[in-house]
Amino acid sequence: MISDNIKRIKSEIPDFVTLVAVSKYQSIEDTKAVLDAGVDDLAESKVQDFLKKYEVLGDRPRWHFIGHLQKNKVKYLIGKTFLIHSVDSIELLDTIERESKKQGVVTDVLLQLNLAREDSKSGILIEDLDAVLEALPKYQFVKVKGLMAIGPLTQNNDKIRDIFVELKKIYDRIKGNSVDAVVQMNYLSMGMTDDYTIAIEAGSNMIRVGRKIFS
Ligand SMILES: *Cc1c(COP(=O)(O)O)cnc(C)c1O
């Protein structure tokens, strides 16, 4: 049962960790069951699927977008999301800035890092991060609020932990360096069904859980 699964997960995680329910591929009914169980944060990974659910559920949930985002689809998300987790280039930031300005809203985003350097994943490579951070002061309508990463695809918990610890270090470094409101490191989004315990130990304050809620 969805509500039992949520109860179990919530009992395992500290209060300061936000549980984001990944409702991608789930029916409207099951997605509603998550809201009824007291979880307001929902994540979708495809713009089309998000819009279908948004039509029905509107602004009742806090919507998170976690999938790879094409520039030509940005305009459909603006004004509807609480947080876009998957921002991975200056070009995408430029587009979010332009579309947000058009609609007169500020869009909060996370920078997705690809620390494990997996080809299959999007995300900023570590050597490109400084260039992205240097570009941030020019944006008025898009604000970076933290970092996101997907753990490496491996059964090796030490490897997973290493990646999460590295991300936490980068998060803390940026937090320490940001003297004004250009960047506010509020959210460290890491941890999914198989690795959220490790992620929380490493310093995550936002986990994105799908299978463990809906199975
Ligand atoms: C699907 C997905 C999740 C949830 O994964 P589970 O293993 O089902 O918990 C989390 N984050 C991202 C970016 C995803 O695409």
The ligand as an SDF file (V2000), in Angstrom:
LIG
                    3D

 15 15  0  0  0  0  0  0  0  0999 V2000
   13.1750    7.6420  -11.5570 C   0  0  0  0  0  0  0  0  0  0  0  0
   14.0080    8.5800  -10.8100 C   0  0  0  0  0  0  0  0  0  0  0  0
   14.0500    8.5570   -9.4080 C   0  0  0  0  0  0  0  0  0  0  0  0
   13.3330    7.5170   -8.5650 C   0  0  0  0  0  0  0  0  0  0  0  0
   13.9810    6.2890   -8.6720 O   0  0  0  0  0  0  0  0  0  0  0  0
   13.5420    5.0190   -7.7910 P   0  0  0  0  0  0  0  0  0  0  0  0
   14.6930    4.0970   -7.9150 O   0  0  0  0  0  0  0  0  0  0  0  0
   12.2820    4.5140   -8.3950 O   0  0  0  0  0  0  0  0  0  0  0  0
   13.3470    5.4720   -6.3760 O   0  0  0  0  0  0  0  0  0  0  0  0
   14.8210    9.5230   -8.7720 C   0  0  0  0  0  0  0  0  0  0  0  0
   15.5070   10.4550   -9.4710 N   0  0  0  0  0  0  0  0  0  0  0  0
   15.4910   10.5070  -10.8090 C   0  0  0  0  0  0  0  0  0  0  0  0
   16.2740   11.5650  -11.5060 C   0  0  0  0  0  0  0  0  0  0  0  0
   14.7500    9.5740  -11.5200 C   0  0  0  0  0  0  0  0  0  0  0  0
   14.7480    9.6250  -12.8650 O   0  0  0  0  0  0  0  0  0  0  0  0
  1  2  1  0
  2  3  1  0
  2 14  2  0
  3  4  1  0
  3 10  2  0
  4  5  1  0
  5  6  1  0
  6  7  2  0
  6  8  1  0
  6  9  1  0
 10 11  1  0
 11 12  2  0
 12 13  1  0
 12 14  1  0
 14 15  1  0
M  END
$$$$
